[in-house]
Amino acid sequence: MSRTPIPPHLIHNPEEVERDANRFDHLCRLAEEIAFPVVREALGREAVATGAEVLTEEAMQTLQVLAEDAAILEDFDEEQVLYDLKASLSEALPPLEEEEYHEHTQDFSQVLMGAWLEILRCAESERNIVILSDHLLPHVPSHGLMWFMGRFRGAKPKLPQALTDATAGFAVSEDEVAGILTTLRDKLFPEVCLVDLPFDLALIGAPGKPVMMMSRPSCEQFIEVIRQHLAELEVTKQVAAAPVIYDPRRGERMEVRFATPKARRAAEFLSEPLPTDPYRYLEEVASLRAESDSIVTQARQALNTL
């Protein structure tokens, strides 16, 4: 009896699953450091709002009782009423422990990174190279009226619905979510480097420059083409060497990127510094918008234009 072969994309390699899990854990650690002060402030706002609702409800009930029975005013104890209101508010809003702030931040970071990665994975399935916005999301060019309003009214870019839906259960606002992703981008790319993500995705970025995303195999093919090209041009050995290089000063730069030891270790695990040339050529390839050609063909086209 013949069996129907299982499609390759449905076969899960245990090593790949473990690798993706490790990358996701490290990515969440980076997000946690950035998100913690934001989440803490958001929870504070939520507590204040909830407290105001509780206090208003208690005050309305007290006033209703006073209005229905004027005789109570004869024995009205203002201090006792205020004490009861404060006690009721305190019972409704017990102060959060530090560990609770961290747990909430961990939950938020996992949801945020999970939704973000799914958006990137869908975008990569449609294009060889995806240019990302300052929020590390697939860039959508603005045209016509939307461009005009955004330029002259300072309109903020709207996050994908999938991202806002995923984070809607947390106290963090949409603007704060965008700010967390923007800060993540700045911290990941203080220099030209490659960042490994789950699902065999890779980010390549540089300070003040667009971040681009592609599959890791395509990235390796592209860098190899660039390496061969530079070797043919007889550039210096330092530039023509292996594209992913080890720099003993990386640990020092990680301290600038992230503050906590676990976040610095996570950044060290995910990122690899790169020479400037691969990024420069990749930027040129991305500008060609040739989505149907292979990454090797695109790289050679870019080399012919420079």
VOGU-3710 file (C-alpha; in Angstrom, 3 decimals, decimal comma):
1> msrtpipphl> 0,000/0,000/0,000  1,551/3,284/-1,115  1,709/6,252/1,208  1,247/9,872/0,272  4,537/11,698/0,883  4,470/14,430/3,514  5,257/17,899/2,099  8,681/19,129/3,249  7,259/22,268/4,936  5,133/20,048/7,215
11> ihnpeeverd> 8,061/17,956/8,414  9,441/19,332/11,681  13,084/18,656/12,352  13,647/18,427/16,133  16,914/20,350/15,802  15,207/23,165/13,916  12,387/23,292/16,455  14,890/23,570/19,301  16,893/26,204/17,443  13,780/28,288/16,801
21> anrfdhlcrl> 12,743/27,973/20,446  16,162/29,187/21,607  16,099/32,136/19,222  12,592/33,056/20,310  13,586/32,922/23,993  16,566/35,203/23,368  14,439/37,576/21,318  11,898/37,814/24,132  14,679/38,679/26,588  15,628/41,652/24,461
31> aeeiafpvvr> 11,993/42,754/24,263  11,548/42,346/28,018  14,342/44,772/28,876  12,882/47,405/26,548  9,253/46,781/27,492  9,600/46,585/31,284  9,469/50,342/32,071  6,726/50,797/29,486  4,623/47,975/30,919  5,156/49,203/34,452
41> ealgreavat> 3,947/52,691/33,570  1,005/51,272/31,626  -0,051/49,143/34,589  0,188/52,244/36,773  -2,152/54,107/34,431  -4,527/51,179/34,446  -4,502/51,098/38,251  -5,260/54,823/38,426  -8,135/54,457/35,965  -9,544/51,475/37,849
51> gaevlteeam> -9,121/53,320/41,132  -11,006/56,306/39,793  -13,884/54,036/38,764  -13,980/52,386/42,184  -13,816/55,716/44,011  -16,551/57,189/41,830  -18,810/54,203/42,427  -18,254/54,365/46,185  -18,920/58,101/46,251  -22,122/57,712/44,231
61> qtlqvlaeda> -23,388/55,018/46,582  -22,590/57,173/49,624  -24,330/60,220/48,155  -27,350/58,110/47,239  -27,692/56,868/50,806  -27,370/60,414/52,151  -29,970/61,707/49,724  -32,470/58,984/50,643  -32,122/59,409/54,392  -31,472/62,966/55,504
71> ailedfdeeq> -31,468/61,825/59,155  -28,045/60,287/58,567  -26,607/63,770/58,190  -27,199/64,338/61,896  -24,605/61,667/62,747  -22,478/62,125/59,614  -18,818/61,284/60,338  -16,760/62,737/57,478  -13,489/61,127/58,586  -15,094/57,697/58,841
81> vlydlkasls> -16,585/58,016/55,351  -13,205/58,954/53,875  -11,560/56,097/55,735  -14,116/53,617/54,380  -13,605/54,909/50,835  -9,837/54,552/51,091  -10,162/51,066/52,546  -12,482/50,037/49,740  -10,092/51,433/47,143  -7,131/49,678/48,751
91> ealppleeee> -8,950/46,356/48,709  -9,885/46,800/45,054  -6,342/47,742/44,005  -3,745/45,743/45,941  -0,237/46,949/45,047  1,643/44,796/42,554  4,788/43,029/43,614  7,947/43,540/41,562  7,754/39,967/40,359  4,253/40,579/39,025
101> yhehtqdfsq> 5,546/43,445/36,879  8,197/41,125/35,452  5,708/38,320/34,814  3,351/40,717/33,034  6,260/42,014/30,950  7,305/38,470/30,030  3,781/37,600/28,913  3,519/40,802/26,897  6,933/40,316/25,269  6,141/36,758/24,221
111> vlmgawleil> 2,836/37,804/22,654  4,420/40,817/20,939  7,375/38,890/19,524  5,156/36,008/18,428  2,785/38,288/16,506  5,710/40,273/15,052  7,483/37,149/13,805  4,312/35,856/12,163  3,948/39,159/10,286  7,561/38,916/9,106
121> rcaeserniv> 7,184/35,292/8,064  4,116/36,084/5,954  5,934/39,004/4,302  9,010/36,885/3,512  6,844/34,259/1,821  5,774/36,918/-0,706  9,071/38,719/-1,405  12,747/37,745/-1,507  13,856/40,855/0,348  11,526/42,782/2,644
131> ilsdhllphv> 12,354/46,360/3,599  11,256/47,101/7,159  10,037/50,357/8,658  11,476/52,073/11,727  9,121/49,825/13,720  10,697/46,695/12,193  7,514/45,983/10,252  7,133/45,450/6,490  7,365/48,878/4,921  4,249/50,077/3,117
141> pshglmwfmg> 4,934/53,195/0,997  2,484/56,064/1,420  1,031/57,679/-1,678  -1,384/60,441/-2,533  -3,595/61,808/0,225  -2,172/59,515/2,926  1,354/60,723/2,176  0,202/64,365/2,228  -1,582/64,012/5,560  1,273/62,111/7,112
151> rfrgakpklp> 3,829/64,702/6,040  1,957/67,845/7,024  -0,119/66,638/9,954  2,442/64,390/11,530  0,198/61,338/11,280  1,678/58,295/12,966  1,967/55,039/11,019  -0,715/52,527/11,941  0,420/49,144/13,162  -0,873/45,984/11,457
161> qaltdatagf> -4,228/44,855/12,812  -2,769/41,464/13,721  -0,274/43,168/16,031  -2,796/45,447/17,737  -5,221/42,553/18,175  -2,523/40,392/19,756  -1,507/43,068/22,288  -5,008/44,426/22,953  -5,309/42,455/26,185  -2,438/44,376/27,764
171> avsedevagi> -2,391/47,903/29,175  0,244/49,015/26,641  -1,010/51,443/23,983  -0,454/51,157/20,234  2,027/54,054/20,296  3,950/52,319/23,081  4,067/49,068/21,103  5,488/50,997/18,147  8,013/52,651/20,459  9,175/49,300/21,831
181> lttlrdklfp> 9,779/47,963/18,321  11,592/51,139/17,305  13,853/50,923/20,350  14,520/47,264/19,569  15,618/48,286/16,081  17,992/50,959/17,403  19,544/48,629/19,958  20,011/45,776/17,508  21,779/47,858/14,859  24,299/50,331/16,312
191> evclvdlpfd> 26,594/48,901/13,607  26,237/46,886/10,410  25,213/43,423/11,503  23,045/40,389/10,866  20,444/39,198/13,376  19,167/35,623/13,300  15,454/35,094/13,941  13,306/31,977/14,295  11,875/30,345/11,154  15,252/30,740/9,408
201> laligapgkp> 14,757/34,478/8,939  17,537/37,039/9,089  17,667/40,810/9,516  20,474/42,939/8,117  20,706/46,559/9,165  22,957/49,521/9,820  22,720/52,658/11,992  20,298/55,155/10,493  19,611/52,880/7,523  16,661/50,649/6,595
211> vmmmsrpsce> 16,595/47,158/8,049  16,036/44,404/5,487  14,735/40,902/6,040  15,253/37,732/4,042  15,622/34,023/4,636  18,921/32,952/6,173  19,791/30,637/3,217  19,155/33,505/0,770  21,256/35,778/2,934  24,158/33,343/2,875
221> qfievirqhl> 23,877/32,989/-0,914  23,833/36,742/-1,350  26,859/37,327/0,875  28,773/34,590/-0,921  28,135/36,299/-4,279  29,372/39,586/-2,818  32,423/37,888/-1,342  33,326/36,366/-4,706  32,813/39,689/-6,436  35,063/41,520/-3,989
231> aelevtkqva> 37,678/38,807/-4,334  37,626/39,214/-8,100  38,182/42,935/-7,670  41,228/42,116/-5,556  40,062/44,145/-2,599  41,922/43,914/0,662  41,990/40,585/2,439  40,086/42,045/5,360  37,079/42,944/3,194  37,247/39,782/1,108
241> aapviydprr> 37,323/37,499/4,149  34,366/35,501/5,430  31,307/37,737/5,587  30,425/36,872/9,169  33,397/37,893/11,268  34,229/37,707/14,935  35,084/40,929/16,668  36,573/40,654/20,197  35,038/44,032/21,053  31,501/42,756/20,574
251> germevrfat> 30,989/42,339/24,297  31,797/45,985/24,876  29,299/47,083/22,237  26,626/44,853/23,729  26,854/46,890/26,941  25,864/49,928/24,911  22,982/48,104/23,303  21,398/46,441/26,314  21,775/46,997/30,040  20,978/43,664/31,706
261> pkarraaefl> 23,365/40,697/31,470  20,692/38,329/30,134  19,763/40,809/27,377  23,423/41,274/26,422  23,850/37,507/26,202  20,715/37,269/24,080  21,982/39,933/21,679  25,333/38,156/21,495  23,529/34,910/20,667  21,410/36,410/17,871
271> seplptdpyr> 23,636/38,994/16,171  26,748/38,806/14,001  28,694/41,894/12,880  29,162/42,286/9,127  31,435/44,309/6,842  29,762/47,322/5,256  29,827/45,987/1,672  27,165/43,255/1,983  24,709/45,758/3,421  25,463/48,334/0,726
281> yleevaslra> 24,847/45,837/-2,074  21,785/44,397/-0,365  20,290/47,875/-0,145  20,794/48,239/-3,889  19,177/44,868/-4,575  16,171/45,756/-2,423  15,689/48,955/-4,415  15,370/46,951/-7,657  12,078/45,410/-6,469  12,721/42,331/-8,645
291> esdsivtqar> 10,689/39,862/-6,617  10,543/37,028/-9,159  14,282/36,557/-9,710  16,503/34,476/-7,469  18,592/36,233/-4,863  21,772/35,357/-6,794  20,394/36,952/-9,970  19,364/40,028/-8,022  22,812/40,311/-6,466  24,509/40,170/-9,851
301> qalntl> 22,138/42,800/-11,214  23,021/45,068/-8,334  26,747/44,538/-8,893  26,371/45,595/-12,521  24,702/48,857/-11,485  27,450/49,905/-9,051
//
